C-alpha cells in the first residue's frame, strides 16, 4: 500500500481558507486570511517573549510594553492574543473582536501604523462557522517553531502567489513571481546600501533582496528599504509582509501615486528593483507633470503610456553608482515619438546595460513575454565590492548586453513558466561574465556571443538599428524551426485546450442552473 503523502502547512491552510469562497470575493479574503496569519504570528512571538521574562524571574514586567519592543516583539493586549481570539470563536460578535484585536496591535506598535486590515471582518459579514473553522486551522500552526525555515514567511509567499493565480488576468498586480524577483536580485546583487521600489506591491522585491543578502552571508542591517504603493489594501499587505520578517522599511506615510505624490522626492538609491504596471494609460493629465524634475534632460513621457515615466522616475533616483533592474512590456523596446527620443537619450547617456527578454506565461496576470531592463549609472571606470570579492567593471561602457530567455524555464501549476535555481545561476553567470569579460587573464571572463541566446552590441550597432532595443535585431537566430520540440509543444497545447473545454462545459452548466433557478427549462 502506497504511503499517503503528507500535505504541507501551506496546502492544508489554503484548502481551509478556500472554504470562504462564496461568502467573500478572493480579492477580499486574502486580507482576511493574511491578517489572521499575522495575528497568530504576533501572538506566538509575544508568548515566547513572555515565557522568557518568566524564566528570568521578571513576572512583574509581563504587561509592560517596553520589555517586548526592546526585543523587536509586538506588544499585545490580552484581547489581542490568539488564545483570547480562539476562545471567542463561537460568539456572535466574533468578527468585531478580531477587528478590535488588530486595531489594538496597530495602536500599541507605531511601526505597524497603516499596516493591518481595517474593519475587514465586521464589514464583510463573514460566515461565523467558516471563520471559526479557519481559526481552528491556523491554531495548529506554530509560526515560530522552525527558526531556520521562516514558516510564516513561507505561508505568506505561498498565499500571495496562490491569490495572484486565483484572481487571474487583470488582477493580482500585487505579486511578482518569485523566480523573476530572484533573477533580478542575482543580477544586480543588492549587498548593501539603499534599495528602492516605486511600485512595491506586497513587498516581494524587498523580501527576496534580504534573502539574497542572507544567502550570500551578508548583513541585512546594511541595507535600507524604501518603497511606494498606490493601492491602500496592497500597501497594508506590504507592511505586514515586511513586518513578519523584521524588515524595517519606509513605504511613505500612506498609499499614494508615485507620479502624482512622490513620497521619496530626494531619494538616491543604490539598487532599484521594480515591476511597475504594464502600459499604464492616462497616468497624467495633458498639462500635468510637464516640468517634473524627474524628466530633467529628457522629453516628457507621453500621457498615453507610463512606461517611460517609470523608466525616468527610476533613472532619476539612482545614486552615482546605482543599478536598476525592472520589468516592462516589450513595447517599450521600440516605441516612437517621445518614447523614441527618451530611449535614444538613455542610450547616448550610456545608462542601458542589459535588455533581457523573458519567457511567456511567467506572470499570473498576463501571458505575454516581457522584458527585464538593467540600467547602470556608472558602467565604466569603477570597481564594486560584491560580498567577498571586488569586481572590476572597467571598459564595458558603450555596449549593451541582449539576452533572449524565451526558450528557457520550466513549467509549474500546469500553465505557468518559472526559472529554477540552476536557470537563474546560469543566466547570472552569463551576465556577470560579460561584465568582466574585458579583463585579460581574469578567470571567468570568457564571454562569447551565443546564437539564439545572447549578444553584446556596441553603441555604433545600436545607432545603426535606429536605437531599437529589440533583442532579435542583434541576437543571431539560426534554424530555430529545427530546434522546436513539436511533441512537447503539442502536449502543452493539448493540455491548454482540454482546460478551455472543461471551463466551457462548466460555464454552460452554471448558465443552465441559473435558468433552472429562475423557473425556466432549456
N, C-alpha and C positions, 0 to 999 in steps of 0.2 A: 504494500500500500504506500502510495507516494506521500511524502511528508507535506503537510499543509504549510503553505508559505505564510509567514507572519507579515502582516501589514505594517508599514511604517507609521510612526506617530502622525506624520503629515497626512497620509492617505486616510487613516481612521478618522481624524478630525475633519477632513474635507467631506467625507461621507456624512458625518454627523451634521455639519453646518449646512450641507446641501439640502437638508430636510426643511430649511427655512424657505426654500423655493415655493412659490405660490402665494405666500403671505408677504414677501418682500422682494423687490427687484434686486438682481445680482449687483447692480451698480450701488445699491444701498447697503446690502448685507455684508459687503466686505468691511465696511466701517463698524458694523455691529460685531462681527467675528474678531477682527483685529483689535478692536477696543477691549474686548473681553480677554483676549490673549495677553494684551499689555497689562490689564488689571491683575491677572493671575501672576504674571512675571514680577510686577512691582510688589505684590503681596509676598511672594516667595522670597524675594530679596530682603524685604522688611523683616520677615520672620527669622531669616538666617541671621541678620544683624542683631535682632532682639535676643536670640539664643546666645550670641557671642557676649552680649552685655551681661546676661545672667551668669554665664560661665566665668566671667571676670569679676563677679560679685558686685555688679553695678545696677542692681534691680531698681534703685531709686531714680535711675535715668531712663527707664524704659519708655516713658512717654514724652521725652524731651527731643524735639526735632533736631537740634544741633548734633546730637550723638549719632544720628543717621546720615545727615547730609555731609558730615565730615568724612564719611566713608563712601561718598557718592551713592548713597542709598536714598530713594524717595521715602519721605515720611508719610505714613498713612494713619488717619484717624481710625478709631475702632470700627466705624460704619463703612469704611473704605476697604477693609481687609477681606480677603477671599472667604475666610471662614464665616464671616457675617453674611456675605452675599449668598453663599451656598445655603445657609440656614433660612434665608428669606425666599427661597425659590418657589415656595407654594403660595406666597402671599399675592393678593390681587394687585397691590401697588409695587410689585417686584421690579418692573421696568423703571419706575421712578427712583427706586432705591439704587439701581445701577447708575442712572444718570447723576444722582446725588454723590455717589462714591467717586465717580470720575471728576466731577466738579470740585470736590474737596481735595483730591490729589493735586489737581492743577493749581488750586488756590494755595496749598501748602508748599508747593515746589515751583518757584518762579521760572525755572529753566523749562518747564513744560507749558508755559503760557501760550495759549493758542494751539496746543497740540492734540488735545483729546476730543472725542466726539461730543458734541453739544446737544443734549436733549434728543439724541437719536432714538433711544429705546422707548421713551414715552411717546414721541411723535409718530413713530412708525406703527404703533398698535400691534406689536408682535404677539403671535400665538403663545400663551403662557406655557403650555405643555411643551411646545417645541423649544422654547427658550430654556426651560428648566432642563430638558434633555441635553442641550448644548452645554449648559453649565456643568452637568454631571460629567460629560466627556472631557471638558477642559480640566476638570478637577483631577483627572487621572494623570495629568502631565506634571512632572516635577521639572519646572523650567530651568532650574539651576543645578540639577543633579550631575550633569556632564559638563564640567568647566571647559573641556577642550573642544567639544563639538557644537557649542553655541546652539542648543536645542531651539530656543525661542527664535533666534535669528533664522534658523533653517525653516521653521514653520512660517515665519513672515515671508521669506523668499519664495517658498513653495506656493503660499496662498496668493501672493501678488501675481505670480506667473499664471496660476490657475484662473484667477479672476480676469486677467487680461485676455486669456484664451476664451473664457466663457462669455465675456462681453462682446467679443468679436469686432469686425471691421467698423471703423468709425468711432470706436470707444476704446477704453483700455489704454489711453495715451500715457497713463501714469507709470508705465512699466517698460523698460528697455531690456530685451532678453539678455540674460546673464553672460552668455558666451561673447556677445558683442562688447559688453562693458569690460569683460576680462581682456579681450583683444586690445581695446583702446589702452587699458592700463599697462599691458605688456609692451605696447609700442612707445608710449610717451613716458613711462616709468616715473610716476609721481612719488619719488622718495621723500622729499622734504620741501617745505615752502607752502604757498597758498594755492589751494585748489578751488576752482570756481565752476559752477554750472548754472547758466542763465535760465534754464528751463528744467528744473531739477526733478520734477515728477515726485515719485515716492522716495527719492534719495538713493537710488541704486548705484549711481556713479560714485557717490561718496563711500558707500559700504564696500564696494569692490576695490576702491582705491586703498582703503585701510587694510583690507585683506591682502592686497598686493604687497603693501609695506610689511605686514606681519609675515607673509610667506617668504619674503626676501630678508628676513631678520632685521628689518628696520624698526624705527620707533614712531608709532602713530602720534606721539606728542610733538613731533617735529613738523606736523602739517596743520594748517588752519583751513577750515572749510567754510566757504561762502556760497550761497545759492539764492535762487528766487523761483517762485512758483505762482502761476496765475490763478489756479482753481483752489478755492478755500478748502474743500474736503481733501484734495490731494496734498495741499500744504500741511494739513494735520497728519496725514499718513506719513509724510516725510519726517516730521518732527518726532513721531512715535518710533518710526523705523530706526532713526539715529539714536534716540534716547535709550532703546533697549540694548544697544551695543556700546553705550557710553561714549558716543561720538559727539563732541561739542561742535555746534555749527551755528553760523549766523545766516539765517534764511530771511532776514528782514523782519520788520515789525509785524507784517501781515502778508497775506496773499496779495500779489499785485502784478500788473502787466509790466514786463521787463522794459518794453519800449516807452510806454506812457508814464511809468513811475519806477524808474531805475533806482533800486534801493542800495546800490553799491556804486555810486557815480564816480568815485575816485579810486576804485579798486585797481590794483595792478597784480595780476595772478601769474604764478609760475607755471601752473598747469590748468588747462580748461578741458573739461570733458562734458559733452552735451549731445542730446538728441532732441533738438527743438521740433516743433510741429512742422510737418511737411507742407510746402506750398500754401502757406497761410495767406488768405486773401483779405483785402481791405483791413490791413493791420494798422493803418493810419489814415486819417482824412487827407484830402488833397493838399491842404496848406499846413498840415501839422508835421512837426519834427523835420522841417526842411533845413534848419540850421543847427541840428543837433551836433554837439562836439564829437560824437562817436563816428560821424562820417567825414571828419576833417581830412581834407586832401583827396577825397573821393566824391563821385557823384552821389546824389541822394538815391537810396534804393527805391525802386518802383512800389507804389502802394498796392499794386495788383498781386504782388508776391513778396513775402517777407524773407525768403531765403537769404538774400544778400544783406538784409537788415541784420539777421542773426550773425552772418559772417563778420560784418563790420563791427557789430557790438563786441564780439569776441576778440577780434584783432585789436580793437582799441583798449582792451583790458589786459593785454599781455604785457608782462614785465620785459625788460630788455633781453632776457634770456628765455622768455616764456614760450611754451609749446601748447598747442591746442589740438585735440582730436575730437571730431564731431561728425554726426550723421546728417546727410541731406538727401533729398530726392535727386535722381540723376539729371533732371532738367537743368539744375544749376551749373552743370559742366559746360553748357554750350548756349546759354540764353543770349538774346540780342538786346539792343537798346542800352539802358543804364546798366544792366547786368553785364553786358559785354565790356563796357567801359571800366566798371569796377574790377572785373576779373582780370582784364589787361593790366590795370594798375597794380593789383595784388601780385601778379607775376613779375612785372617790372621791378617792384619793390622787393622781390625775392622772398616773399612770405610763404608761398606754397611749397611745401616739402614733399608731400606724397598724396596721391589720389588712388584710392583702393575700392574697386567695385565688389560689393558683397553678393552672395547668392540670393536668389529669390526665396520667398517663404521663410525668412528668418524672423520677421515681425508678425505679431498676432493681429495687428490692425491693418495690414496691407500685404499683398502677395508680390508687390513689385520689388525689383532689385534696387538697392540704394547704394549710396557712396559714403565711404569714410574719408574725410579730409584730414590732413595734418598740416597745420600752419606752424612755422618756426620763426620766431622773431630774430634769431641770430644763428643763421645756418653756417656762418664761416668764422674762422679765426677765434675759436674758443674751445676750451676743454670743460667737460662736465663731469662732476663726481656722481657716479651711478653706483651707489651702495659701496661695495668693497673695491671698486675699480675706478680708474679715471680714464674716460674715453676721449680721444682726440678727434674732433669733428671738422678739422680744417679741410679746405679745398673742395668742399662739395656744394659751394654756392653756385647759383645759376643752373642747377639741374633739378629735375623733378622725377621722383620715382613713381611709375604707374604699375599697379598690380590688378590682376583680374582673378577673383576668387570664386567666380560663378560655378565652377565645376567642383568646388570643394565642399566640406562639411559632411554631416551625416544626418539621417532622418531621426526625428523623435516626435512623440504624440501623433504618430501616423502621418500628419500632413505638413509638419514644420521641419526646418533645417537648423542645425546648430553646429558650432565648432567644438570639438573635444579638445582636451588639454594639449595633445600632440599637434593638432592642426594649429592651435594658437602659437605653440612654441616654434613650429616651422615657419609660420608667417613672420613672427617677430624676428627670428634669426635672419631671414632674408632682408628685412628692413634694416636691422642693426648692422648686418654685414655690408649693405650698401652704404650706410652712413660712414663706415670706417674704411671703405674699400681703397681710398687713395693713398693710404699709408703703406709704402713699400716695406715688405719684410714683416708686417704685423700679421700674426696668426689669425685666421678667420676673416681676412679681408678679401677673399677671392670671389667677389660678387661677379655674376655673369647675367646678361640678359637671357631670358628663357622664353621661347615662343609659347604663346597662349597663357603666360603666367606673369612675367614682369619685364619692364623696360625702363632704363634710365635715360630720360630725354634732356638734351641740352636746351638752354634758353633759346638758342637760334632755331632749333627744331620746333619748339612750341610757337615761336613767332611765325614760322612758315606755315603752321597749321592754323593761323589766324587766332591764336590764343585759346584754342579749344582745349579742354581738359578731359575729353572723352578718351579713356584708355585704349580703346580699339583703334584709334588713329595712330597709336605709337607701338603697341604690342603686336608682334608678328603672330598671325594665325595661319596654321598650316594643316590642310586636310582635316578640318575639325569634324566633318561629317563621318570620316572613317573612324574617329575615336569615340563616337557615341555608342553607348551600350543600349541598343534598342530593346533588349529583353527587360532590362531594369526600367527603362522609360515606359514601356508598355504596361508593366506591372504597376507602376506608380499611377499611370493614367487609369488603369482598370480599377484600382482602389478608390481613386477620386470619383470616378463615375458611379461606382457602387454606392458610395456615401451620398452622392447627389440624388440617386434614385430612391434611396431609403428616406432621405429628407422629403422628397416629393410625395412619397406614399404617406408619410406621417402628416404632411400638410393637408393632403386630401382627407385623411381620416379625421383630423381636427375640424376641418370645414364641415364634413358630414355631421359630426357631433353637434356643432353649433346649430345647424338647420334642424336637427332632431330635437334639441332642447327648445327650439322656438315652435315646435309642433308641426314641422314640415318634413316630409319624406321625399328623398330624391331617387 
